[in-house]
Amino acid sequence: MNNRTLATILARVEKSLGQTTPPAMVKIGQKRDPFRILVGCLLSARTRDEVTESACARLFPQVKGPRDLLKLSSRQLEREIYPVAFYRNKAKALKSLCSDLIERFDGQVPETLEELLTLKGVGRKTANLTLILAFDGMGICVDTHVHRIANRWGYVEAATPEQTEQALRKKLPQKYWQRFNELLVGFGQTICKPMSPLCSQCPLDNYCPRIGVGKHR
């Protein structure tokens, strides 16, 4: 697949999403609050969008930064973020993260990918998404949707999300980097699903080779 074909595909994906509700992190990121975005990213892992939004709506009125979060007891924090997936582990991770932010960055979220990746509990997906949403930086956020769909289209051939990110960094034009995740997450949630994708409703039928797709609808 060349980049001219990719441009056509992404335009069709965007059109197909129409008025679809954007992913939770896109909405959380609208305020451009780096701390809120970083915490929201960690809470959103393996958690439905509506649960992430609800947890953030409870937490952020009383927590404006890492020092506020550390004032909450572990039980209080668990109560505020419940029922996000693995909420007890995430509460511990958030406290470690906030201590790290205070000790090394004076309570501020760093603005580079390299520094974000040094924070306790922050992986490449969270670091890239924080870079994009908080600082308008050039990152490529690869979650399960991006990994699956980019390989399903045959645009890259990679075994893991990290390998997909590295392949995209070499091949994907930078003008698509920031919105690639947003588009493919929405598309993956509505049409290009992990199991039995809705190929009969897909606007990319003439372009997609359906690599790795068995059963589809």
Residue frames as a rotation matrix with the C-alpha (Angstrom) as fourth column:
MET 1
0.578 0.816 0.000 0.00
0.816 -0.578 0.000 0.00
0.000 0.000 -1.000 0.00
ASN 2
-0.483 -0.747 0.457 1.47
0.726 -0.634 -0.267 3.36
0.489 0.203 0.848 -1.03
ASN 3
-0.762 0.105 -0.638 0.82
0.464 -0.599 -0.653 6.67
-0.451 -0.794 0.408 0.69
ARG 4
-0.815 0.552 -0.179 -1.58
-0.538 -0.603 0.589 7.88
0.217 0.576 0.788 -2.01
THR 5
-0.237 0.725 -0.647 -3.79
0.148 0.685 0.713 4.87
0.960 0.073 -0.270 -1.30
LEU 6
-0.528 -0.012 -0.849 -3.41
0.840 0.140 -0.524 5.49
0.125 -0.990 -0.064 2.44
ALA 7
-0.967 0.171 -0.189 -4.62
-0.133 -0.971 -0.198 9.07
-0.217 -0.166 0.962 2.01
THR 8
-0.454 0.839 -0.299 -7.76
-0.515 0.027 0.857 7.78
0.727 0.543 0.420 0.26
ILE 9
-0.220 0.324 -0.920 -8.32
0.545 0.823 0.159 5.18
0.809 -0.467 -0.358 2.98
LEU 10
-0.744 -0.119 -0.658 -7.98
0.656 -0.320 -0.684 7.65
-0.129 -0.940 0.316 5.84
ALA 11
-0.873 0.484 -0.063 -10.33
-0.484 -0.843 0.236 10.10
0.061 0.237 0.970 4.15
ARG 12
-0.206 0.818 -0.537 -12.92
-0.262 0.483 0.836 7.32
0.943 0.313 0.115 3.84
VAL 13
-0.396 0.002 -0.918 -12.38
0.781 0.527 -0.335 6.27
0.483 -0.850 -0.210 7.44
GLU 14
-0.952 0.001 -0.305 -12.92
0.180 -0.805 -0.565 9.84
-0.246 -0.593 0.767 8.65
LYS 15
-0.623 0.768 -0.150 -16.07
-0.670 -0.426 0.608 10.20
0.403 0.479 0.780 6.56
SER 16
-0.204 0.552 -0.809 -17.45
0.148 0.834 0.531 6.87
0.968 -0.012 -0.252 7.84
LEU 17
-0.701 -0.110 -0.705 -17.07
0.698 0.101 -0.709 8.00
0.150 -0.989 0.006 11.45
GLY 18
-0.050 0.762 0.646 -19.29
0.441 -0.563 0.699 11.02
0.896 0.320 -0.307 10.83
GLN 19
0.163 0.237 0.958 -20.76
-0.637 -0.716 0.286 12.19
0.753 -0.657 0.034 14.12
THR 20
0.455 -0.058 -0.889 -19.45
0.454 0.874 0.175 9.19
0.766 -0.483 0.424 16.06
THR 21
0.982 -0.092 0.162 -18.53
-0.186 -0.491 0.851 10.09
0.002 -0.867 -0.499 19.63
PRO 22
0.291 -0.947 -0.136 -14.75
-0.540 -0.045 -0.840 10.61
0.790 0.319 -0.524 19.78
PRO 23
0.073 -0.346 -0.936 -12.65
0.564 0.788 -0.247 8.35
0.822 -0.510 0.252 22.04
ALA 24
0.795 0.321 -0.514 -12.62
0.599 -0.284 0.749 9.27
0.095 -0.904 -0.418 25.73
MET 25
0.017 -0.885 -0.464 -9.03
0.816 -0.256 0.518 10.50
-0.577 -0.388 0.719 25.68
VAL 26
-0.540 -0.135 0.831 -9.73
0.700 -0.621 0.353 12.89
0.468 0.772 0.430 22.82
LYS 27
0.475 0.795 0.378 -12.47
0.346 -0.564 0.750 14.49
0.809 -0.225 -0.543 24.92
ILE 28
0.739 -0.276 -0.615 -10.31
0.622 -0.072 0.780 14.55
-0.259 -0.958 0.119 28.05
GLY 29
-0.246 -0.962 0.118 -7.50
0.911 -0.188 0.367 16.08
-0.330 0.198 0.923 26.01
GLN 30
0.279 0.433 0.857 -9.59
0.773 -0.631 0.067 19.03
0.569 0.644 -0.511 24.85
LYS 31
0.988 0.112 -0.104 -8.55
0.153 -0.741 0.654 21.05
-0.004 -0.663 -0.749 27.91
ARG 32
0.444 -0.889 0.106 -4.86
0.037 -0.100 -0.994 20.57
0.895 0.446 -0.011 27.10
ASP 33
0.594 -0.233 0.770 -4.10
-0.804 -0.216 0.554 19.83
0.037 -0.948 -0.315 30.77
PRO 34
-0.134 -0.739 -0.660 -0.96
-0.675 0.556 -0.485 17.63
0.725 0.381 -0.574 30.74
PHE 35
-0.848 -0.190 0.494 -1.56
-0.517 0.495 -0.698 16.10
-0.112 -0.848 -0.519 34.18
ARG 36
0.075 0.965 0.251 -5.21
-0.672 0.235 -0.703 15.34
-0.737 -0.115 0.666 33.46
ILE 37
0.549 0.101 -0.830 -4.26
-0.799 0.353 -0.486 13.76
0.244 0.930 0.275 30.14
LEU 38
-0.480 -0.821 -0.308 -1.45
-0.638 0.568 -0.520 11.65
0.602 -0.053 -0.797 31.61
VAL 39
-0.738 0.281 0.614 -3.65
-0.462 0.453 -0.762 10.34
-0.492 -0.846 -0.205 34.43
GLY 40
0.320 0.931 -0.175 -6.55
-0.753 0.138 -0.643 9.75
-0.575 0.338 0.745 32.03
CYS 41
0.146 -0.365 -0.919 -4.31
-0.827 0.464 -0.316 7.71
0.542 0.807 -0.234 29.75
LEU 42
-0.851 -0.524 0.027 -3.29
-0.437 0.680 -0.589 5.46
0.290 -0.513 -0.808 32.63
LEU 43
-0.462 0.761 0.456 -6.88
-0.471 0.225 -0.853 5.03
-0.752 -0.609 0.254 33.78
SER 44
0.291 0.695 -0.657 -8.12
-0.909 -0.013 -0.416 4.24
-0.298 0.719 0.628 30.27
ALA 45
-0.637 -0.618 -0.461 -6.00
-0.738 0.662 0.132 1.10
0.224 0.424 -0.877 29.80
ARG 46
-0.856 0.323 -0.404 -8.32
0.251 0.942 0.221 -1.89
0.452 0.088 -0.888 29.25
THR 47
-0.580 0.674 -0.457 -11.26
0.428 -0.225 -0.875 0.23
-0.693 -0.704 -0.158 30.36
ARG 48
0.012 0.686 0.727 -14.39
0.996 -0.069 0.048 1.26
0.083 0.724 -0.685 28.46
ASP 49
-0.596 -0.296 0.746 -14.55
0.425 -0.905 -0.020 4.90
0.682 0.305 0.665 27.44
GLU 50
0.297 0.813 0.501 -17.62
-0.091 -0.498 0.862 5.69
0.951 -0.302 -0.074 29.51
VAL 51
0.765 -0.095 -0.636 -15.98
0.620 0.373 0.690 4.25
0.172 -0.923 0.344 32.64
THR 52
-0.332 -0.943 0.006 -12.81
0.933 -0.330 -0.145 6.28
0.138 -0.042 0.989 32.05
GLU 53
-0.413 0.237 0.879 -14.82
0.148 -0.935 0.322 9.48
0.899 0.263 0.351 31.58
SER 54
0.672 0.741 -0.002 -16.83
0.072 -0.062 0.995 8.84
0.737 -0.669 -0.095 34.73
ALA 55
0.460 -0.585 -0.667 -13.72
0.888 0.304 0.346 8.17
0.000 -0.752 0.659 36.82
CYS 56
-0.592 -0.713 0.375 -12.06
0.732 -0.671 -0.120 11.33
0.337 0.204 0.919 35.53
ALA 57
-0.049 0.675 0.736 -15.20
0.025 -0.736 0.677 13.38
0.998 0.052 0.020 36.25
ARG 58
0.872 0.344 -0.347 -15.07
0.314 0.150 0.937 12.24
0.375 -0.927 0.022 39.90
LEU 59
0.314 -0.856 -0.410 -11.33
0.944 0.235 0.233 12.60
-0.104 -0.460 0.882 40.34
PHE 60
-0.368 -0.702 0.610 -10.33
0.815 -0.559 -0.151 15.86
0.447 0.441 0.778 38.72
PRO 61
0.518 0.537 0.665 -12.57
0.127 -0.818 0.561 18.33
0.846 -0.206 -0.492 40.57
GLN 62
0.984 -0.139 0.110 -10.52
-0.130 -0.144 0.981 17.56
-0.120 -0.980 -0.160 43.70
VAL 63
0.290 -0.924 0.249 -7.17
0.536 0.372 0.758 16.65
-0.793 -0.086 0.603 42.07
LYS 64
0.939 0.045 -0.340 -5.47
-0.201 -0.731 -0.652 19.38
-0.278 0.681 -0.677 40.03
GLY 65
0.325 -0.898 -0.297 -1.94
-0.747 -0.052 -0.663 18.05
0.580 0.437 -0.687 40.17
PRO 66
-0.024 -0.400 -0.916 0.33
0.106 0.910 -0.400 15.37
0.994 -0.107 0.021 41.64
ARG 67
-0.918 -0.338 0.208 0.47
-0.145 -0.200 -0.969 16.93
0.369 -0.920 0.134 45.11
ASP 68
-0.192 0.933 0.304 -3.33
-0.981 -0.192 -0.028 16.88
0.032 -0.303 0.952 45.37
LEU 69
0.436 0.376 -0.817 -3.44
-0.476 0.867 0.145 13.23
0.763 0.326 0.557 44.37
LEU 70
-0.422 -0.698 -0.579 -0.86
0.175 0.564 -0.807 12.26
0.890 -0.442 -0.116 46.98
LYS 71
-0.736 0.228 0.637 -3.05
-0.658 -0.463 -0.595 13.83
0.159 -0.857 0.491 49.67
LEU 72
0.390 0.904 -0.175 -5.71
-0.847 0.427 0.318 11.18
0.362 0.024 0.932 48.99
SER 73
-0.121 -0.352 0.928 -5.43
-0.646 0.738 0.195 7.93
-0.753 -0.576 -0.316 50.87
SER 74
-0.956 -0.259 -0.136 -5.10
-0.275 0.638 0.719 4.79
-0.100 0.725 -0.681 48.78
ARG 75
-0.563 0.811 0.161 -8.66
0.708 0.573 -0.412 3.83
-0.426 -0.118 -0.897 49.68
GLN 76
0.140 0.599 -0.789 -10.00
-0.001 -0.796 -0.605 7.27
-0.990 0.085 -0.111 48.72
LEU 77
-0.430 -0.397 -0.811 -8.22
-0.773 -0.302 0.558 7.12
-0.466 0.867 -0.177 45.39
GLU 78
-0.979 0.107 0.172 -9.48
0.165 0.916 0.367 3.61
-0.118 0.388 -0.914 44.69
ARG 79
-0.202 0.972 -0.119 -13.03
0.615 0.032 -0.788 4.81
-0.762 -0.232 -0.605 45.42
GLU 80
0.082 0.212 -0.974 -12.73
-0.392 -0.892 -0.227 7.73
-0.916 0.400 0.010 43.02
ILE 81
-0.498 -0.382 -0.779 -11.44
-0.847 0.022 0.531 5.69
-0.186 0.924 -0.334 40.08
TYR 82
-0.784 0.289 0.550 -13.53
0.206 0.956 -0.209 2.54
-0.586 -0.050 -0.809 40.60
PRO 83
0.615 -0.080 0.784 -14.62
-0.081 0.983 0.164 0.62
-0.784 -0.165 0.598 38.47
VAL 84
0.458 -0.532 -0.712 -11.76
-0.878 -0.148 -0.455 1.19
0.137 0.834 -0.535 35.99
ALA 85
0.825 -0.171 -0.539 -9.98
0.063 0.975 -0.212 -2.07
0.562 0.141 0.815 35.22
PHE 86
0.098 -0.827 -0.554 -7.34
0.831 0.374 -0.412 -3.03
0.548 -0.419 0.724 37.82
TYR 87
0.621 0.257 0.740 -8.28
0.031 -0.952 0.304 0.02
0.783 -0.166 -0.600 39.89
ARG 88
0.943 -0.320 -0.095 -6.23
0.111 0.033 0.993 -1.03
-0.315 -0.947 0.067 42.93
ASN 89
0.143 -0.932 0.332 -3.08
0.911 0.255 0.323 -1.49
-0.386 0.257 0.886 40.85
LYS 90
0.081 -0.068 0.994 -3.76
0.711 -0.695 -0.106 1.77
0.699 0.715 -0.008 39.02
ALA 91
0.945 0.248 0.216 -4.19
0.020 -0.698 0.716 3.64
0.328 -0.672 -0.664 42.31
LYS 92
0.597 -0.797 -0.091 -0.73
0.414 0.210 0.886 2.44
-0.687 -0.566 0.455 43.39
ALA 93
-0.061 -0.626 0.778 0.72
0.997 -0.007 0.073 3.30
-0.040 0.780 0.624 39.99
LEU 94
0.505 0.320 0.802 -0.74
0.445 -0.892 0.076 6.82
0.740 0.318 -0.593 40.12
LYS 95
0.982 -0.177 -0.069 0.79
-0.014 -0.432 0.902 7.47
-0.189 -0.884 -0.427 43.52
SER 96
0.222 -0.950 0.218 4.19
0.674 0.311 0.670 6.28
-0.705 -0.002 0.709 42.31
LEU 97
0.048 -0.133 0.990 3.85
0.930 -0.356 -0.092 8.40
0.364 0.925 0.106 39.19
CYS 98
0.812 0.342 0.472 2.97
0.194 -0.922 0.334 11.51
0.550 -0.180 -0.816 41.17
SER 99
0.770 -0.615 -0.169 5.90
0.156 -0.075 0.985 11.02
-0.619 -0.785 0.038 43.53
ASP 100
-0.024 -0.783 0.621 8.15
0.907 0.244 0.343 10.65
-0.421 0.571 0.705 40.51
LEU 101
0.339 0.234 0.911 6.78
0.713 -0.696 -0.087 13.84
0.613 0.679 -0.403 38.92
ILE 102
0.989 0.071 0.128 7.41
-0.030 -0.756 0.654 15.82
0.143 -0.650 -0.746 42.10
GLU 103
0.589 -0.808 0.024 10.87
0.275 0.228 0.934 14.42
-0.760 -0.544 0.357 42.78
ARG 104
-0.257 -0.799 0.543 12.26
0.758 0.182 0.627 14.77
-0.600 0.573 0.559 39.27
PHE 105
-0.511 0.116 0.852 10.13
0.734 -0.456 0.502 17.35
0.447 0.882 0.148 37.45
ASP 106
-0.992 0.082 -0.097 8.89
-0.005 -0.788 -0.615 19.67
-0.127 -0.610 0.782 40.22
GLY 107
-0.373 0.922 0.104 5.35
0.172 0.179 -0.969 18.34
-0.912 -0.343 -0.225 39.75
GLN 108
0.110 0.377 -0.920 5.19
-0.802 -0.513 -0.306 19.16
-0.587 0.771 0.246 36.04
VAL 109
0.668 0.146 0.730 4.56
0.260 0.873 -0.412 16.67
-0.698 0.465 0.545 33.23
PRO 110
-0.378 -0.898 -0.225 7.63
0.018 -0.250 0.968 16.61
-0.926 0.361 0.110 30.95
GLU 111
0.416 0.598 -0.684 7.17
-0.531 -0.451 -0.717 17.66
-0.738 0.662 0.130 27.33
THR 112
-0.211 -0.534 -0.819 9.35
-0.971 0.214 0.111 15.17
0.116 0.818 -0.563 25.47
LEU 113
0.683 0.457 -0.570 8.76
-0.473 0.871 0.132 11.54
0.557 0.179 0.811 24.59
GLU 114
-0.119 -0.839 -0.531 12.13
0.099 0.522 -0.847 10.55
0.988 -0.153 0.021 26.02
GLU 115
-0.834 -0.179 0.521 11.38
-0.446 -0.338 -0.829 12.11
0.325 -0.924 0.202 29.42
LEU 116
0.148 0.966 0.211 7.81
-0.978 0.111 0.177 10.82
0.148 -0.233 0.961 29.52
LEU 117
0.536 0.036 -0.843 9.12
-0.240 0.964 -0.111 7.30
0.809 0.262 0.526 29.02
THR 118
-0.594 -0.788 -0.159 11.30
-0.014 0.208 -0.978 7.63
0.804 -0.579 -0.134 32.14
LEU 119
-0.301 0.554 0.777 8.24
-0.920 -0.383 -0.084 8.10
0.251 -0.740 0.625 34.38
LYS 120
-0.909 -0.028 0.416 7.19
-0.228 0.869 -0.440 5.18
-0.349 -0.494 -0.796 36.53
GLY 121
-0.293 0.841 0.455 4.39
0.348 0.537 -0.768 3.17
-0.890 -0.067 -0.451 34.90
VAL 122
0.442 0.433 -0.786 4.41
-0.498 -0.610 -0.616 5.11
-0.746 0.664 -0.055 31.62
GLY 123
-0.071 -0.405 0.912 4.77
0.561 0.740 0.372 3.05
-0.825 0.538 0.175 28.45
ARG 124
-0.896 -0.414 0.160 5.02
0.344 -0.419 0.840 4.08
-0.281 0.808 0.518 24.83
LYS 125
-0.260 0.878 0.402 1.28
0.818 -0.022 0.575 4.26
0.514 0.478 -0.712 24.19
THR 126
0.581 0.486 -0.653 0.67
0.791 -0.526 0.313 6.59
-0.191 -0.698 -0.690 27.15
ALA 127
-0.216 -0.760 -0.613 3.78
0.458 -0.633 0.624 8.67
-0.862 -0.146 0.485 26.44
ASN 128
-0.864 -0.106 0.492 2.88
0.503 -0.238 0.831 9.20
0.029 0.965 0.259 22.77
LEU 129
0.047 0.969 0.242 -0.75
0.837 -0.170 0.520 10.05
0.545 0.178 -0.819 23.50
THR 130
0.483 0.053 -0.874 0.24
0.703 -0.619 0.351 12.50
-0.522 -0.784 -0.336 26.24
LEU 131
-0.592 -0.782 -0.193 2.75
0.448 -0.519 0.728 14.12
-0.670 0.345 0.657 23.90
ILE 132
-0.695 0.378 0.612 0.09
0.602 -0.159 0.782 14.55
0.393 0.912 -0.118 21.20
LEU 133
0.247 0.969 0.019 -2.86
0.772 -0.208 0.601 15.68
0.586 -0.134 -0.799 23.31
ALA 134
0.586 -0.019 -0.810 -1.06
0.704 -0.482 0.521 17.76
-0.400 -0.876 -0.269 25.93
PHE 135
-0.011 -0.762 -0.648 1.73
0.123 -0.644 0.755 19.35
-0.992 -0.072 0.101 23.92
ASP 136
0.844 0.379 -0.379 0.63
-0.328 -0.193 -0.925 19.06
-0.423 0.905 -0.038 20.28
GLY 137
-0.120 -0.992 0.035 3.78
-0.689 0.109 0.716 17.01
-0.715 0.062 -0.697 19.78
MET 138
0.153 0.075 -0.985 4.68
-0.913 0.392 -0.112 14.62
0.378 0.917 0.128 17.00
GLY 139
-0.611 -0.282 0.740 3.90
-0.595 0.780 -0.194 11.14
-0.522 -0.559 -0.644 18.28
ILE 140
-0.291 0.551 -0.782 2.30
-0.610 0.523 0.595 7.96
0.737 0.650 0.184 17.03
CYS 141
-0.356 0.257 0.899 0.09
-0.855 0.298 -0.424 6.32
-0.377 -0.919 0.114 19.61
VAL 142
-0.419 0.148 -0.896 -0.24
-0.533 0.759 0.374 2.61
0.736 0.634 -0.239 18.88
ASP 143
-0.266 0.419 0.868 -2.88
-0.819 0.377 -0.433 0.73
-0.508 -0.826 0.243 20.85
THR 144
-0.464 0.086 0.882 -4.54
0.166 0.986 -0.009 -2.57
-0.870 0.142 -0.472 19.98
HIS 145
0.641 0.765 0.064 -6.76
0.246 -0.125 -0.961 -0.95
-0.727 0.632 -0.269 17.33
VAL 146
0.574 -0.491 -0.655 -3.88
-0.767 -0.604 -0.218 0.77
-0.288 0.628 -0.723 15.51
HIS 147
-0.491 -0.795 0.357 -1.71
-0.635 0.607 0.478 -2.34
-0.597 0.008 -0.802 15.71
ARG 148
-0.198 0.500 0.843 -4.48
0.336 0.843 -0.421 -4.60
-0.921 0.200 -0.334 14.40
ILE 149
0.746 0.665 -0.039 -5.77
0.208 -0.288 -0.935 -2.37
-0.633 0.689 -0.354 11.62
ALA 150
0.373 -0.682 -0.629 -2.43
-0.835 -0.542 0.093 -1.14
-0.404 0.490 -0.772 10.26
ASN 151
-0.698 -0.616 0.364 -1.39
-0.438 0.771 0.463 -4.79
-0.566 0.164 -0.808 9.89
ARG 152
-0.036 0.788 0.615 -4.80
0.413 0.572 -0.709 -5.88
-0.910 0.229 -0.346 8.59
TRP 153
0.813 0.293 -0.503 -4.52
-0.252 -0.602 -0.758 -3.28
-0.524 0.743 -0.416 5.83
GLY 154
0.596 -0.684 0.420 -1.03
0.798 0.561 -0.219 -4.52
-0.086 0.466 0.881 5.02
TYR 155
0.877 -0.285 0.386 0.40
-0.160 -0.932 -0.325 -1.05
0.453 0.223 -0.863 5.55
VAL 156
-0.087 -0.909 0.407 2.92
-0.982 0.008 -0.191 -2.51
0.170 -0.416 -0.893 7.99
GLU 157
0.548 0.153 -0.822 3.91
-0.064 0.988 0.141 -6.02
0.834 -0.025 0.551 8.94
ALA 158
-0.474 -0.675 0.566 4.75
-0.590 -0.233 -0.773 -6.22
0.653 -0.700 -0.288 12.63
ALA 159
-0.349 0.262 -0.900 4.25
0.408 0.907 0.106 -8.68
0.844 -0.330 -0.424 15.47
THR 160
-0.227 0.206 -0.952 3.82
0.962 -0.105 -0.252 -6.27
-0.152 -0.973 -0.174 18.39
PRO 161
0.819 0.574 -0.002 2.42
0.571 -0.816 -0.092 -2.77
-0.054 0.074 -0.996 18.96
GLU 162
0.439 -0.727 -0.529 5.93
-0.073 -0.615 0.785 -1.42
-0.896 -0.306 -0.323 19.61
GLN 163
-0.550 -0.620 0.560 7.16
0.490 0.304 0.817 -2.89
-0.677 0.723 0.137 16.31
THR 164
0.208 0.714 0.669 4.12
0.977 -0.188 -0.103 -1.38
0.052 0.675 -0.736 14.58
GLU 165
0.843 0.072 -0.533 4.99
0.220 -0.950 0.220 2.03
-0.491 -0.303 -0.817 16.04
GLN 166
-0.090 -0.972 -0.217 8.56
-0.036 -0.214 0.976 1.80
-0.995 0.096 -0.016 14.79
ALA 167
-0.492 -0.018 0.870 7.38
0.803 0.377 0.462 0.70
-0.336 0.926 -0.171 11.32
LEU 168
0.576 0.779 0.248 4.89
0.817 -0.552 -0.165 3.58
0.008 0.298 -0.955 11.19
ARG 169
0.571 -0.429 -0.700 7.56
0.067 -0.825 0.561 6.08
-0.818 -0.367 -0.442 12.21
LYS 170
-0.539 -0.827 0.160 9.56
0.172 0.078 0.982 5.03
-0.824 0.557 0.100 9.16
LYS 171
-0.737 0.258 0.624 6.66
0.675 0.311 0.669 4.91
-0.022 0.915 -0.404 6.70
LEU 172
0.261 0.964 -0.056 3.70
0.963 -0.264 -0.057 7.04
-0.070 -0.039 -0.997 7.81
PRO 173
-0.238 -0.310 0.920 3.84
0.468 -0.867 -0.171 10.68
0.851 0.390 0.351 6.64
GLN 174
-0.873 -0.233 -0.429 4.12
0.482 -0.279 -0.830 12.98
0.074 -0.932 0.356 9.65
LYS 175
-0.743 0.631 0.224 0.97
-0.568 -0.771 0.287 14.88
0.354 0.086 0.931 8.73
TYR 176
0.190 0.843 -0.503 -1.02
-0.317 0.537 0.782 11.78
0.929 0.011 0.369 9.80
TRP 177
-0.647 -0.574 -0.502 0.86
0.187 0.518 -0.834 10.99
0.739 -0.633 -0.228 13.01
GLN 178
-0.926 0.190 0.325 -1.27
-0.376 -0.444 -0.813 12.91
-0.010 -0.876 0.482 15.49
ARG 179
-0.099 0.995 0.027 -4.70
-0.970 -0.090 -0.228 11.79
-0.224 -0.049 0.973 14.25
PHE 180
-0.462 -0.121 -0.879 -3.85
-0.558 0.809 0.182 8.23
0.689 0.575 -0.441 13.24
ASN 181
-0.975 0.074 -0.209 -4.81
0.206 0.647 -0.734 6.82
0.081 -0.759 -0.646 16.62
GLU 182
-0.567 0.808 -0.161 -8.05
-0.414 -0.449 -0.792 8.79
-0.712 -0.383 0.589 16.88
LEU 183
-0.086 0.531 -0.843 -9.21
-0.994 0.009 0.108 7.67
0.065 0.847 0.527 13.43
LEU 184
-0.455 -0.159 -0.876 -8.28
-0.372 0.928 0.025 4.01
0.809 0.337 -0.482 13.83
VAL 185
-0.980 0.194 0.034 -9.67
0.035 0.342 -0.939 3.70
-0.193 -0.920 -0.342 17.36
GLY 186
-0.282 0.934 -0.220 -13.05
-0.683 -0.357 -0.637 4.99
-0.673 -0.029 0.739 16.19
PHE 187
0.010 0.217 -0.976 -12.93
-0.931 0.358 0.070 2.77
0.365 0.908 0.206 13.11
GLY 188
-0.757 -0.398 -0.518 -11.87
-0.212 0.899 -0.382 -0.24
0.618 -0.180 -0.765 15.17
GLN 189
-0.868 0.471 0.161 -14.68
-0.127 0.104 -0.987 0.24
-0.481 -0.876 -0.030 17.66
THR 190
-0.044 0.944 -0.327 -17.40
-0.653 -0.275 -0.706 0.58
-0.756 0.183 0.628 15.03
ILE 191
0.719 0.332 -0.610 -16.43
-0.695 0.323 -0.642 -1.39
-0.016 0.886 0.463 11.90
CYS 192
0.207 -0.739 -0.641 -12.97
-0.427 0.521 -0.739 -2.96
0.880 0.427 -0.208 11.86
LYS 193
0.656 0.196 0.729 -13.54
-0.754 0.126 0.644 -4.94
0.034 -0.972 0.231 15.04
PRO 194
-0.335 -0.874 0.352 -11.07
-0.877 0.425 0.222 -7.49
-0.344 -0.234 -0.909 16.42
MET 195
-0.784 0.157 0.601 -13.37
0.182 0.983 -0.020 -10.46
-0.594 0.094 -0.799 15.89
SER 196
-0.178 0.754 0.633 -15.76
0.953 0.293 -0.080 -10.75
-0.245 0.589 -0.770 12.96
PRO 197
-0.763 -0.156 -0.628 -15.27
0.094 -0.987 0.132 -7.24
-0.640 0.042 0.767 11.53
LEU 198
0.280 0.960 -0.029 -18.17
0.246 -0.101 -0.964 -5.64
-0.928 0.262 -0.264 9.67
CYS 199
-0.712 -0.690 0.132 -16.63
0.266 -0.091 0.960 -5.93
-0.650 0.718 0.248 6.22
SER 200
-0.251 0.701 0.667 -20.04
0.966 0.135 0.221 -5.66
0.065 0.700 -0.711 4.51
GLN 201
0.805 0.557 -0.205 -20.34
0.581 -0.809 0.087 -2.12
-0.118 -0.189 -0.975 5.91
CYS 202
0.108 -0.892 -0.439 -16.73
0.534 -0.321 0.783 -1.11
-0.839 -0.318 0.441 5.37
PRO 203
0.863 0.209 -0.459 -15.98
-0.198 -0.696 -0.690 1.81
-0.464 0.686 -0.560 3.02
LEU 204
0.015 -0.964 -0.266 -12.57
-0.882 -0.139 0.451 0.27
-0.472 0.228 -0.852 2.29
ASP 205
0.605 0.329 0.725 -13.81
-0.147 0.941 -0.304 -2.95
-0.782 0.078 0.618 0.68
ASN 206
0.976 -0.203 0.083 -11.88
0.118 0.164 -0.979 -2.32
0.186 0.965 0.184 -2.56
TYR 207
0.393 -0.869 0.300 -8.67
-0.640 -0.493 -0.589 -1.43
0.660 0.039 -0.750 -0.72
CYS 208
0.140 -0.326 0.935 -8.39
-0.956 0.199 0.213 -3.75
-0.256 -0.924 -0.284 2.27
PRO 209
-0.298 -0.333 -0.894 -6.69
-0.633 0.770 -0.075 -7.14
0.714 0.544 -0.441 1.76
ARG 210
0.673 0.661 0.332 -8.17
-0.656 0.327 0.680 -8.37
0.341 -0.676 0.653 5.08
ILE 211
-0.213 -0.848 -0.484 -4.88
-0.326 0.529 -0.784 -9.82
0.921 -0.009 -0.389 6.25
GLY 212
-0.967 -0.249 -0.049 -5.48
-0.064 0.428 -0.901 -12.23
0.245 -0.869 -0.430 9.10
VAL 213
-0.371 0.906 0.206 -9.26
-0.888 -0.280 -0.365 -11.91
-0.273 -0.318 0.908 8.90
GLY 214
-0.974 0.160 0.159 -11.16
0.185 0.970 0.155 -15.18
-0.129 0.181 -0.975 9.11
LYS 215
-0.162 0.986 0.029 -14.82
0.987 0.162 -0.012 -14.78
-0.017 0.026 -1.000 9.94
HIS 216
-0.967 -0.052 -0.251 -16.37
0.065 -0.997 -0.044 -11.46
-0.248 -0.059 0.967 9.01
ARG 217
-0.119 0.992 0.044 -19.83
0.702 0.115 -0.703 -9.98
-0.702 -0.053 -0.710 8.59
